[in-house]
Amino acid sequence: MNAPMHWRIGGLMSLPNHQDQNTPQRFVVLDTETTGLEPSQGNRIIEVAGVEILGRRLSGESFHAYLNPNRESEPGALEKHGLTSEFLSDKPAFTEVADHLIEFIRGAVLIIHNAPFDVGFLNHEFRLSNRPVLSEVCPPPMDSLLMARELHPGKRNTLDALCERYGVDNSRRTYHGALLDAELLADVYLAMTRGQESLVMDLEPTQATALTEDASGVRRAIPLLIVPASAEELDEHARILAGLEKASKGECIWLHQYTSAS
């Protein structure tokens, strides 16, 4: 079988979508860098990247583009990503890569850290380019930040903090970069869900996720952590219920429910 073709234009790398009924559900870990915090204030995407997960493995397929926003980055944003106007001056506009991005992510479940931010910017760019918004192209995205907060309440759940927590090497992350951050988040996501393959892989999103909708209307799919009881744990559970049944003189409702469910 021939490997899929990679091609580049102005820093763009894209591959053809290959989803079919015989392949597992595609996941694309996606990240963006922007000129500022609010698209409503004229800020634009200057870098977008996605890496594909297929069958709980990084497939090696990815999308990456630097973009010319035709404006300066805000000082705070420039300090984080380091992408100067001079560097971006010869890069394509978003509208030039929009179709290739849509082709790459179409039908995939997007995994995004702080999804409302990236989704808001992407939908803004798609509208400016007269392209369909994400909800018309993909299932609801999974917000890895919300997922991390559920798993680690009260702790820092930035990408750097998660890399440290799960032993993911982020030593190259001197600046925020969409491609590197997507690669790091993919490793973090796989580590967070290790041993929980039944959560999402090879299943439709609604079969193994809970959907939430925030005030902005962004729907987010959160993996449900399902840990089946072992045979020993089931035996111990039955033993405890039998003791309760004896102590309550046959009135242990949990035992009756457990027996009927079995």
C-alpha positions as semicolon CSV with decimal commas, in nm:
position;residue;x (nm);y (nm);z (nm)
1;M;0,000;0,000;0,000
2;N;0,133;0,345;-0,089
3;A;0,176;0,592;0,195
4;P;-0,052;0,900;0,184
5;M;0,102;1,203;0,018
6;H;0,221;1,497;0,227
7;W;0,242;1,840;0,071
8;R;0,342;2,185;0,185
9;I;0,250;2,540;0,087
10;G;0,390;2,826;0,294
11;G;0,445;2,602;0,592
12;L;0,129;2,398;0,536
13;M;0,130;2,021;0,565
14;S;-0,188;1,828;0,491
15;L;-0,298;1,475;0,414
16;P;-0,612;1,335;0,256
17;N;-0,893;1,221;0,481
18;H;-0,917;0,841;0,474
19;Q;-1,199;0,762;0,715
20;D;-1,416;0,468;0,610
21;Q;-1,642;0,217;0,778
22;N;-1,359;-0,032;0,829
23;T;-1,133;0,201;1,033
24;P;-1,165;0,302;1,399
25;Q;-1,304;0,641;1,494
26;R;-1,057;0,914;1,403
27;F;-0,943;1,161;1,667
28;V;-0,754;1,477;1,580
29;V;-0,571;1,660;1,858
30;L;-0,588;2,024;1,751
31;D;-0,432;2,351;1,862
32;T;-0,412;2,709;1,741
33;E;-0,201;3,017;1,808
34;T;-0,359;3,360;1,769
35;T;-0,276;3,731;1,765
36;G;-0,476;3,787;2,084
37;L;-0,755;3,661;2,305
38;E;-1,075;3,780;2,136
39;P;-1,178;3,722;1,773
40;S;-1,446;3,988;1,825
41;Q;-1,165;4,244;1,860
42;G;-1,018;4,155;1,521
43;N;-0,771;3,893;1,640
44;R;-0,686;3,613;1,398
45;I;-0,536;3,264;1,391
46;I;-0,167;3,263;1,296
47;E;-0,093;2,892;1,337
48;V;-0,311;2,581;1,333
49;A;-0,208;2,220;1,369
50;G;-0,362;1,880;1,422
51;V;-0,226;1,529;1,475
52;E;-0,430;1,216;1,414
53;I;-0,493;0,938;1,665
54;L;-0,625;0,616;1,516
55;G;-0,678;0,303;1,722
56;R;-0,509;0,462;2,027
57;R;-0,194;0,529;1,829
58;L;-0,051;0,839;1,669
59;S;-0,087;0,756;1,301
60;G;0,187;0,993;1,185
61;E;-0,061;1,199;0,983
62;S;-0,081;1,568;1,064
63;F;-0,181;1,911;0,944
64;H;0,022;2,225;1,011
65;A;0,001;2,579;0,875
66;Y;0,145;2,918;0,965
67;L;-0,090;3,197;0,857
68;N;-0,059;3,564;0,771
69;P;-0,316;3,754;0,982
70;N;-0,249;4,091;0,817
71;R;-0,218;4,252;1,158
72;E;0,021;4,268;1,452
73;S;0,000;4,029;1,744
74;E;-0,086;4,176;2,082
75;P;0,225;4,203;2,306
76;G;0,106;3,936;2,549
77;A;0,032;3,689;2,271
78;L;0,363;3,758;2,094
79;E;0,549;3,690;2,417
80;K;0,390;3,344;2,432
81;H;0,421;3,225;2,070
82;G;0,710;3,434;1,935
83;L;0,567;3,443;1,581
84;T;0,657;3,786;1,446
85;S;0,480;3,973;1,167
86;E;0,799;3,952;0,961
87;F;0,802;3,571;0,989
88;L;0,432;3,547;0,897
89;S;0,442;3,801;0,612
90;D;0,489;3,543;0,334
91;K;0,254;3,281;0,480
92;P;-0,090;3,206;0,331
93;A;-0,413;3,359;0,457
94;F;-0,653;3,133;0,646
95;T;-0,894;3,123;0,353
96;E;-0,620;2,965;0,139
97;V;-0,585;2,665;0,371
98;A;-0,943;2,640;0,502
99;D;-1,053;2,366;0,262
100;H;-0,747;2,154;0,337
101;L;-0,804;2,191;0,712
102;I;-1,169;2,092;0,673
103;E;-1,066;1,792;0,465
104;F;-0,823;1,679;0,734
105;I;-1,061;1,711;1,032
106;R;-1,386;1,610;0,863
107;G;-1,569;1,344;1,066
108;A;-1,298;1,328;1,334
109;V;-1,355;1,390;1,704
110;L;-1,139;1,689;1,792
111;I;-0,946;1,686;2,120
112;I;-0,870;2,044;2,225
113;H;-0,732;2,191;2,548
114;N;-0,974;2,468;2,652
115;A;-1,194;2,394;2,353
116;P;-1,418;2,705;2,360
117;F;-1,118;2,929;2,286
118;D;-0,999;2,740;1,977
119;V;-1,350;2,657;1,857
120;G;-1,446;3,025;1,879
121;F;-1,147;3,133;1,672
122;L;-1,186;2,855;1,416
123;N;-1,555;2,925;1,365
124;H;-1,475;3,296;1,328
125;E;-1,217;3,220;1,059
126;F;-1,447;2,975;0,881
127;R;-1,726;3,233;0,871
128;L;-1,490;3,499;0,733
129;S;-1,388;3,247;0,465
130;N;-1,750;3,150;0,385
131;R;-1,685;2,793;0,498
132;P;-1,896;2,567;0,724
133;V;-1,838;2,596;1,099
134;L;-1,699;2,306;1,301
135;S;-2,037;2,169;1,409
136;E;-2,117;2,108;1,042
137;V;-1,791;1,921;0,985
138;C;-1,716;1,727;1,306
139;P;-1,887;1,571;1,609
140;P;-1,876;1,775;1,931
141;P;-1,513;1,824;2,042
142;M;-1,364;1,679;2,358
143;D;-1,227;1,941;2,598
144;S;-0,913;1,790;2,752
145;L;-0,893;2,075;3,005
146;L;-1,237;1,992;3,142
147;M;-1,147;1,623;3,137
148;A;-0,827;1,694;3,336
149;R;-1,020;1,902;3,589
150;E;-1,258;1,610;3,642
151;L;-0,965;1,371;3,693
152;H;-0,752;1,611;3,902
153;P;-0,981;1,854;4,084
154;G;-0,807;2,139;4,261
155;K;-0,479;2,090;4,074
156;R;-0,315;2,289;3,794
157;N;-0,419;2,142;3,463
158;T;-0,223;2,349;3,214
159;L;-0,052;2,157;2,935
160;D;0,285;2,195;3,109
161;A;0,140;2,072;3,439
162;L;-0,016;1,770;3,270
163;C;0,308;1,690;3,089
164;E;0,488;1,687;3,424
165;R;0,213;1,481;3,588
166;Y;0,212;1,214;3,316
167;G;0,584;1,210;3,240
168;V;0,557;1,364;2,892
169;D;0,879;1,538;2,783
170;N;0,800;1,904;2,713
171;S;1,159;2,030;2,724
172;R;1,129;2,167;2,368
173;R;0,838;2,391;2,466
174;T;1,019;2,722;2,503
175;Y;0,731;2,896;2,319
176;H;0,369;2,800;2,259
177;G;0,352;2,636;1,916
178;A;0,043;2,473;1,767
179;L;0,214;2,165;1,622
180;L;0,432;2,090;1,924
181;D;0,144;2,155;2,164
182;A;-0,085;1,924;1,964
183;E;0,179;1,650;1,978
184;L;0,227;1,698;2,353
185;L;-0,148;1,701;2,417
186;A;-0,187;1,380;2,217
187;D;0,067;1,208;2,444
188;V;-0,104;1,352;2,753
189;Y;-0,448;1,240;2,633
190;L;-0,328;0,885;2,567
191;A;-0,166;0,879;2,912
192;M;-0,481;1,013;3,082
193;T;-0,692;0,742;2,920
194;R;-0,440;0,456;2,938
195;G;-0,614;0,133;3,033
196;Q;-0,951;0,283;2,941
197;E;-0,964;0,185;2,575
198;S;-1,337;0,126;2,603
199;L;-1,390;0,498;2,670
200;V;-1,391;0,625;2,317
201;M;-1,180;0,432;2,072
202;D;-1,369;0,225;1,817
203;L;-1,700;0,354;1,952
204;E;-1,933;0,627;1,845
205;P;-1,888;0,934;2,070
206;T;-2,233;0,902;2,228
207;Q;-2,163;0,544;2,337
208;A;-1,874;0,632;2,565
209;T;-1,895;1,003;2,636
210;A;-2,112;1,248;2,823
211;L;-2,200;1,567;2,637
212;T;-2,205;1,906;2,808
213;E;-2,293;2,243;2,663
214;D;-2,152;2,566;2,798
215;A;-2,300;2,914;2,786
216;S;-2,149;2,982;2,444
217;G;-2,320;2,677;2,296
218;V;-2,001;2,472;2,261
219;R;-2,082;2,108;2,315
220;R;-1,802;1,905;2,468
221;A;-1,769;1,529;2,489
222;I;-1,613;1,412;2,813
223;P;-1,483;1,054;2,836
224;L;-1,652;0,848;3,103
225;L;-1,397;0,659;3,311
226;I;-1,536;0,304;3,321
227;V;-1,340;0,062;3,541
228;P;-1,511;-0,280;3,557
229;A;-1,492;-0,469;3,886
230;S;-1,262;-0,770;3,902
231;A;-1,387;-1,120;3,989
232;E;-1,238;-1,084;4,338
233;E;-1,413;-0,752;4,392
234;L;-1,745;-0,898;4,279
235;D;-1,704;-1,190;4,520
236;E;-1,627;-0,951;4,807
237;H;-1,929;-0,739;4,712
238;A;-2,153;-1,046;4,719
239;R;-2,010;-1,148;5,058
240;I;-2,085;-0,806;5,209
241;L;-2,438;-0,809;5,069
242;A;-2,495;-1,155;5,215
243;G;-2,392;-1,023;5,557
244;L;-2,632;-0,730;5,523
245;E;-2,907;-0,968;5,417
246;K;-2,855;-1,175;5,731
247;A;-2,838;-0,874;5,960
248;S;-3,154;-0,723;5,812
249;K;-3,341;-1,053;5,823
250;G;-3,398;-1,070;5,449
251;E;-3,460;-0,700;5,391
252;C;-3,137;-0,608;5,207
253;I;-3,276;-0,436;4,898
254;W;-2,928;-0,406;4,740
255;L;-2,889;-0,783;4,739
256;H;-3,224;-0,824;4,567
257;Q;-3,132;-0,566;4,303
258;Y;-2,785;-0,719;4,259
259;T;-2,934;-1,068;4,218
260;S;-3,194;-0,951;3,966
261;A;-2,930;-0,757;3,771
262;S;-2,706;-1,063;3,757
